[in-house]
Amino acid sequence: MKILVIGDIYGKKGLDALKKFLPEIKRDTNYHLLIVNGENLADGLGIREADYKELMNLGVHAVTLGNHSFSKQELFTFINDANIVRPANYPEKTPGKSVLMINFNDKKIAVINIMGQIFMHDPLSDPFTTLDQLLETVEADEIIVDVHAEATSEKLAIAHYLDGRVTAVLGTHTHVQTNDAMTLPKGTLYITDLGMTGSKYGILGADKDLVMERFLTKMPVRLRPHKGKELQLNGVLLDLVQKRINIIHKSD
């Protein structure tokens, strides 16, 4: 089984990048399942129902979220019935699934989303304890964990903590693909950050001029997605037969 996992999709340009590069990746890799992080789809903040439907039309099987999960109120109206998994360390009664189960060729694949605590400014539960409790209840052949966190040390610590207990630990949130895809000592596949999918010449997906203005003026400038034509797509291909993780990068 091969699973393609795509990093933070940023706005319309992120969807454009998916539409442009997915056919080529499918031809070259023949992946079976597609997982994406979609917390930045709605102009950089959250996800709308129309965005979600576009992902489904592109053949996405699971959508993970992060610190912008509930930035769009309309998510509350469809999250419970969607192929979306929100961070498991939100309070128990938070809408949405803490685990998403996918059935493929008589195999059960569990997709888990967890959020880090360092520099994230969200008062969520300890990810280590949350994952311990969650894994006691999950019955699956393969378990994929999206760790949405700022600190690289926290992502790697979570990965080592889960090594041998889950199939893969994949970092998101920082929007820059890291060059450390590896197999940990007990067999778990890992990368610190999948990278961002969207505008190639923006700053983490946002309009570069607005980001520079924020740095130069120290004012609370409202960011918007970059509108450049050049696109990029970042992620990894998990080969669960060969037990390998391969970096995927496409750009204009």
N, C-alpha and C positions, 0 to 999 in steps of 0.2 A: 504494500500500500504506500502511495506517495501523497503527502499532504503539503499543499502550498499555503504558506502563511504570509500575509502582506501587512506591512507596518502602516502606522497611522495615516489614514486617507484624509487629505486636507482639502475640503471644499470641492467645488465643481471641477477644478483642475485635477484633483485626485481621481474623480470618476472618469474624467477624460483619459487619464493615464491608464486606468484599468481597461477601458475600452480599447485603447491603442495597443497595449502590450500583452494582454492576456492571451489572445489567439496565438501569438508567437511562443509564449511560454508553454501553453498547452501542447502545441506541436512538438516542442523540443523536449518536454519533460513527461508528457502524458500523465499529469497529476490526476488524482481521483477525488480529493476533497479540497475545498478552498475556504480558508478562514481569514478574516480581515479584522483589523481594528478600525472601528468607525466612529470614535468619539469626537472627531474633528470634521465630520462630513458637512455639517450645516454651517458653512462659512467660517469654519474653525472652532465652533462651539456647539457640541451636541450633535444630535441626529434627528431628522424629521422623518415622517412616514414616507414621504416621496423619495427621500434619499435611500431609505431602507428597501423600498420596492425596486429601485434601480439596482441595488446590490443583488437582490434575489434574481432579477432578470439576467444578471451577468453570471449567474451560477454559483453565487456564494452560499455556503452551507452554514456558516456561523459567524456572528459579529460580536467582537468583544468591545468593551468600553473603557472608561477610566475616570479621571477627575472631572471631566466635562459631561459625564453621563446624562445628567438631568438638566442641562442648560436650556433645553427646549421642552416646555411644558407638555407639548403634544405627545411626547414619548410615553407619558403615563397612560395614554389612551390605547396604546397598541403593544407595549413592551411584554405584557404577560403572555401574549399569543404569538410572539415573534421568535425567530431563531437568533435571539440576542441574549448574551450573558453579561450581567453587570458585576462589578467587583463584589466578591463574596464577603468582604469584611464591612460592608454596609450593615446597618441594623437588620435584624431578622425579618421585620415586617416591611422592609423596603420593597417596592414593586419590582418584578423581574426575577429572573432565575439566577441562582448562584452557581449552578452547574447546568450545562446544556449537553444533552446526550444525542449523539448521531449514530444511526445504525447503517453499517456499510458491509456488505458481503458477510453477513452473520457475525460481524464484529461490532462491539460497542465502543465508541470513542467519546470520552468525556472531555468537554472544553470548560476550563475554569479560568476566571478572571480574578486577579487579586491586586490590591493597590498598596504601594509602599507608604511609609510614614515619614521618612526623612525629607524635609523641604517641601512636602506636599500640602501642608496647611489644611488638611481635612481630618477631622477628629474620628477616624475610623479605627476599628479594632486591630489588634496586633496581627499582622499577616501570618506569622509563624503559627500562632495558636489557632487562628481561623483555619488554616490549611490542615493542621493536625485533625481538627474536629471534622472537617469536610471529608477528608480522605478515609475516615472511619466508616463513612456511609456510602462512598462511591464504589460501585461495582462496574468495572469497565476493563476492556482488553488494552486500551491505550488511553493515556491521560495527557492532555496538552494544557499547559498553564501559561497564560499571558500575565506577566508581572509588570504592571503599569506603575513605574516608579522613577524618581529623579536621580537618586544616588546609585551609581554603578556598583558600589560596594554592597548595598542592600540587595540589589538584584542577584549578584553573584552569591551572597550569603544564603538567600532563599533557595537558589539553585542547588548549592551544596547540601542544604538542609533536606531537600527533596530528592537528592541523587539516589537512584535505585528504586524510588517509590513512584515516580511518574516517568512518562515517555520523554517529554520535552518541557523545558522552561525557557520562555522567549520574552525578552524585555521589550517594552514599548515606552512611549512618552517623550523621550528626548529627541526624537526625529532625526537623528544622525546614525546611519548604519555603522555598527562596530565590526572590527576585523577579528573577532574572537570566537567565531563559530567553532564548537568543539563537542567532543563526547567526554563527559565527566567520568571519573574513575569507576563509578558503579553503573554506568551505562546511559545516564540521562543526557539527552541532546540539549545544547545550550547556546544562546547568543545574548549578549548584554542588551543590544537594541536592534530591532528589525529595520529601523530607518523610517523615512517618511515617503509617502506617495502623493505627488502633486506637482507644483511648480518647481522647476529646476533652479531658477535663479531668484526665488524669494528667499526669505530668511525663516527657515523651519516651516515654510509654506505661506507665511504672511508677507504682505507687501513690504519690500525692502526699504523703501523710502519712509514709510510710517514707523518701522522699527528703528531706523537710524534717528528719526525725529524724536522718538521717545528717549533714546540714549543721550542725544545732544541737549534736549530741553528739560529732561527729568519730569515732563508733564505726562499725565495719564492719557496718552494718545490711544484712541480706539483702533485696534488693528483690524485689517481686512485681508482676505486672501490675495496673494500676488496674481497678476493677470497676464504674465508673460506666456508666450506660446510654447516655450520649451518645457518638456515634461520629464518626470522621473518616476520610477517604481522601484520599491525596495522591499525585500522580504527574504524568506528562506524556503527551501524545499526539504521536507523531512522524508527520507527514504526509510521506512520502518522495516523493510526486509533486510537491507544492507546496513541498517543502524547508522545512517549517515545524515549529516546536516550540511546542506550546500547553500551558500549565499546566492541570492538572486538580485541582480541590479540591472535595470534598463533605463536608458535615458536618450534624449535627442542629442 
